[in-house]
Amino acid sequence: MLELYYLKETDSVCSNRAVIALAEKNIEDWTPRFIKLLNEDHFDSDYLRLNPKAVVPTLVHDGKPVRESSIICDYIDELKSDPPLKPESLIDRTYMREWIKTSDEVGFPGVAALNFVTRFRSVIPIEKLESLWGKQTDLEKTLRQQSVMRTGINSEWVLRGLVGWDQIFKKMDETLSDGRSWIMGDQLTLVAVCYAPLVKVLDMIKWLVIWFKGRPHVAR
């Protein structure tokens, strides 16, 4: 039995990674378990037993939890062989993992800061956020949210996001300059699965096109 505890919101990057992976692998036999952050479902004792960090999503396969979105996507790819979401070459798999590592360490916190300063800062009451901050176990996440909430566009996390994504799109444009269809060549891989929800959010909050100037391959 395959269950996915996830968020349905269109800007939920990590949850959407898992859903995309399931779709690309043509896996339809899975059970959705919806989580609502503002209801603090992720702090429920039953969920904490699956994911002690209280983060979403969590994949549960035959009662065993799999955590962290990029790891979940890799696990989903291993559930069936076709279509493969990893290159055959060992060195290409290494380069694929470099891209995904950057998406986790640079891309995600950058998008989180930009999304927070653009949307969440104006619609979520500070009291609700303070309640969440008191329960979150990820200190970096809490510090990022507090900084953006209190200083807005002047937050160092917003600057990190802008600089980080500028570097990502620079590398993307250079990589795509040979006419390849995807980052890893002509094959759709976990790189696309992990980056697509991030790019989608940048588009939603109207930050995407600023990186298109002088980067025709990224725009394509």
C-alpha positions in Angstrom: 0.0 0.0 0.0 1.3 3.4 -1.0 0.1 6.5 0.9 1.2 10.1 0.4 0.7 12.7 3.2 0.9 16.0 1.3 -0.4 19.5 0.8 -2.8 20.3 -2.0 -1.8 23.9 -2.4 -0.4 24.8 -5.8 2.7 26.5 -4.3 3.6 23.5 -2.1 6.9 22.8 -3.7 7.8 19.6 -1.8 4.4 18.0 -2.1 4.1 18.7 -5.8 7.5 17.1 -6.4 6.1 13.8 -5.0 2.9 14.1 -7.0 4.8 14.8 -10.2 7.0 11.8 -9.6 4.0 9.5 -9.2 2.5 10.9 -12.3 5.6 10.6 -14.4 6.0 7.0 -13.3 2.4 6.3 -14.2 1.7 5.1 -10.6 -2.0 5.6 -9.9 -2.6 3.1 -7.1 -1.8 5.4 -4.1 -3.9 6.9 -1.4 -3.9 10.7 -0.7 -3.7 11.9 2.9 -4.2 15.6 2.9 -2.4 17.8 5.4 -3.4 21.4 6.2 -0.6 23.5 7.7 -2.7 26.3 9.1 -4.7 23.6 11.0 -1.4 22.3 12.3 -2.1 18.8 11.1 1.6 18.2 10.7 2.0 18.5 14.5 -0.6 15.8 15.2 0.9 13.0 17.2 0.1 10.4 14.6 1.8 12.3 11.9 4.8 13.1 14.1 5.3 9.3 14.5 5.8 9.2 10.7 7.8 12.4 10.4 9.3 13.7 13.7 10.5 16.9 11.9 6.8 17.7 11.2 7.5 18.5 7.6 5.5 17.5 4.5 5.3 15.4 2.4 5.8 11.9 3.8 5.4 8.8 1.6 4.3 5.6 3.5 4.9 2.3 1.7 3.5 -0.7 3.4 3.7 1.1 6.7 7.2 2.3 6.3 7.7 6.1 6.0 9.9 7.8 3.5 10.8 11.4 4.2 12.3 14.4 2.4 10.9 15.3 -1.0 13.9 14.7 -3.2 14.5 11.3 -1.5 10.8 10.5 -1.9 11.1 11.2 -5.6 14.1 8.9 -5.9 12.2 6.2 -4.0 9.2 6.5 -6.3 11.5 6.2 -9.3 12.8 2.9 -7.9 9.3 1.4 -7.5 9.1 0.6 -11.2 11.6 0.5 -13.9 9.7 2.3 -16.7 9.9 5.1 -17.5 13.3 5.7 -15.8 13.8 9.1 -14.2 17.6 8.7 -13.9 20.2 8.6 -16.6 21.9 5.2 -17.2 25.5 6.6 -17.0 27.0 6.6 -13.5 28.7 10.0 -14.1 25.4 11.5 -15.4 23.6 10.3 -12.2 26.3 12.1 -10.2 25.7 15.3 -12.1 21.9 14.8 -11.7 22.4 14.6 -7.9 24.4 17.8 -8.0 21.5 19.6 -9.6 19.1 18.2 -7.0 21.4 19.1 -4.1 21.4 22.7 -5.4 17.6 22.7 -5.7 17.3 21.6 -2.0 20.0 23.8 -0.6 19.7 27.0 -2.7 16.5 26.8 -4.9 14.0 25.8 -2.2 15.0 28.3 0.5 15.2 31.0 -2.2 11.7 30.3 -3.4 10.4 30.0 0.1 11.7 33.5 1.0 10.4 35.1 -2.2 7.0 33.4 -1.9 6.8 34.4 1.7 7.6 38.1 1.1 5.3 38.3 -1.9 2.2 36.5 -0.6 2.2 35.0 2.9 3.5 38.1 4.6 0.3 40.0 3.7 -2.3 37.3 4.3 -1.2 35.2 7.3 -1.7 36.8 10.8 1.5 37.1 12.8 -0.2 35.3 15.7 -0.7 32.2 13.6 2.9 32.3 12.5 4.1 32.7 16.0 2.1 29.6 17.0 3.8 27.6 14.2 7.3 29.0 15.1 6.9 27.8 18.6 6.4 24.2 17.4 8.8 24.0 14.3 11.9 21.9 14.8 13.7 23.4 11.8 15.6 26.4 13.2 16.7 27.7 9.8 13.2 27.6 8.5 11.9 29.5 11.5 14.7 32.1 11.3 14.0 32.6 7.6 10.3 33.1 8.1 10.8 35.5 11.0 13.4 37.6 9.1 11.1 37.9 6.0 8.1 38.6 8.2 9.8 41.3 10.1 12.0 43.0 7.5 10.2 42.2 4.2 12.1 42.8 1.0 15.2 43.9 3.0 15.6 40.5 4.6 18.9 38.8 3.8 17.0 35.7 2.9 15.3 37.5 0.0 18.7 38.6 -1.2 20.0 35.1 -0.9 17.0 33.9 -2.9 17.6 36.4 -5.7 21.4 35.7 -5.9 20.9 31.9 -5.6 18.3 31.8 -8.4 20.4 34.0 -10.7 23.2 31.5 -10.4 20.9 28.6 -11.0 19.4 30.1 -14.1 22.9 31.1 -15.4 24.0 27.4 -15.1 20.7 26.2 -16.7 21.1 28.5 -19.7 24.7 27.3 -20.2 23.6 23.7 -19.9 20.7 24.0 -22.3 22.7 26.0 -24.9 23.5 22.8 -26.9 19.8 22.4 -27.7 19.0 19.6 -25.4 15.4 19.2 -24.3 16.1 18.7 -20.6 18.8 19.5 -18.2 20.2 16.0 -18.4 19.8 15.7 -22.1 16.8 14.3 -24.1 15.5 12.4 -21.1 13.2 13.8 -18.4 14.8 13.0 -15.1 14.5 13.8 -11.4 16.1 17.1 -12.1 13.0 18.3 -13.9 10.8 16.7 -11.2 12.5 18.6 -8.5 12.9 21.9 -10.2 9.5 22.2 -11.9 7.5 23.1 -8.7 10.1 25.7 -7.8 9.9 27.4 -11.2 6.1 27.2 -11.1 6.0 29.2 -7.8 8.4 31.8 -9.2 6.0 32.2 -12.2 3.0 32.4 -9.8 4.5 35.2 -7.8 5.7 37.1 -11.0 9.4 36.7 -10.2 10.3 34.3 -13.1 10.7 36.5 -16.2 13.3 38.7 -14.6 15.8 35.9 -15.2 14.9 35.5 -18.9 16.8 38.5 -20.2 19.9 37.3 -22.0 19.0 33.7 -21.3 17.1 32.4 -24.3 17.6 28.8 -23.5 16.1 29.2 -20.0 13.1 31.0 -21.6 12.7 28.2 -24.1 
